[in-house]
Amino acid sequence: MSKKKVKLGSPIFANPFYIKCPVAASQVFYRRSGHFVYISSGNVTVADSGTGELFGWALTGKNYTSSSTAGADTLTIDTNPFHVWEIPARDTFTAANLKAYIGDTCDLEVSSSIQYADNGESNEDTIVIVGGDVDEQTLYVHMNPNKCYQTGIA
């Protein structure tokens, strides 16, 4: 039996972990919006203010609204907590603000079906800011690993 050569310092699981999941009723995903989701009653649901646990990022690639019947549609969810996504910031920020944001956590907020990084609120702290674009007023974020998969089975 040959040994598998392990490259130290390289991720063992570098590819994203995709899971097909049923979608809650009437969930709206806009292309230029966040797509962070959590599980509710067995269906993925768009995360909003007050969501304390994230499951992943819905891969839609376009504007998409799920069926009005819960579970009728499925979406592929990227559950890798360290994949970085670009989403709009809720509050206007400057280059100095962005510099101060790096490494900080904040919440998510949905307004008019657009999911924003709520850079003015830190209650649930579900996402981590790792960069951004001042001109576009977008932030580069990933899931806070401390806020993933917290619910126990029992």
N, C-alpha and C positions, 0 to 999 in steps of 0.2 A: 504494500500500500504506500503510495507516494504522499508526502506531506504537501499541503497547500502552502505556498510561499505567501507570507503576510508582509505587506509593506507598511512599516511603522509610520504613523503620521497620516495615513490615508484612511478615509472613511470606509468602513466595512460595507455599509449599505449606502452607496452614493446615489443610486437612482431613486426617483420619487416613488412613494408608496401610494398607488392609486387604488381607490375602493369605489365600486359602483354602489350608490345609495339611493333609496327612495326619497322623494322631495315632498315637503309639506305643501299644502294647497296654496296656490297663487303667490309663489315666491318670485320676486322680480330681481333680475340681475342685469345691470347696464354694463356695457363694455368698459366705459370709463368710470368705474366704481369699484369699491372693494367687493370681494366675493367670499369673505370669511363666513363660515357656517358652524352651527352646533347641532347636536342631536336632540330632538324633542319628540316624544312619542314614537320613536323609531324612524323619524324622517329628518332629513337635513333642513334647517331653517336658517334664514339670513340672521346673522348676529347683529344686535342693536345695543343701545345703551341699556345697561342692566344685565347683559349676558356675561356670566362669570366664567364660562368654560367654552373653549373653542375645539372643534373637531378637525377643521381643515379649510381648504380653499376650493370652491366649486369651479371646475374647468368648463366654462361655457364658450368663451371666445367670441361671443356676440351678445347682443341684447336678447334676453330670454325671460319668459314668464312661464312658470310651471302651471300645470293643469289646475283647475279649481277643485279637483278631487285629490286629497292627500294620498300619496303613494302611487299615483297613476304614472308619474314620470320618474326617471332615474337620472342622476348626474354622476359624473366621475369626480371624486374628491381627492385632492392631493393632501395627504395627511402629514407630510414632512414639516415639522415645526420650524425648520431653519431655512426654508425657501423664502426668498425675499420678494415681496410684491410691491408695486407702486400703486398707491391709492390717493385720492384727493384729501387734502387737509381741510378740516372744518373751519379753522380760524386762520386768517392771513398771518404769514410769518416772514421774517427777514433772514438774511444770511446769519446774523448774530444769533437769532432765535434758533435756527437750524443747528448751529454749532453747539448750542446748549442742550438741544433735544437728543443728540446722539447718545444712545445707550439708555435713554429713559423709556418708561412704559407709559401707555395711555389707553384710553377706552376707544370703542367704536360707537358711531352714531349713524342712524339712518334718517335721512330727510328727503322727501319727495322721491323715494325709492333709490336714492344714492347712498351707498355706504361710505362714510368718511372716517379718517383717523381723527379722533376727537382730541386734538392737541391742546385743548383747554380744560380737559377733565382727566382725573386720575383716581377713579373709584374701583373699577374692576381690573384695570391694568392688563388687558388681554393681549396687547400687541407691544412690540419693542421697536423703537425707531432707530434705524441704522444709517439713514441718509435722507436725501430729498432733493427737490428741484425748486428753487425759489421762484424762477420764472413761471413755471407751470403750477406752482402752489400744490405740489404733490409730495408725499412722504414715502420713503422706502421702509417697509416694515416686515417683520415676521411674527409668527405667533409666539407669545410668551410661553416657553415650555412648562412653566409652573402653573399655567392656566389651561393645560390640555389634559383631557381624559381624567378628570378628577372624580367623576361619579363612580362609586363602587357598585358592584353587581347586586349586593344585598342591601 
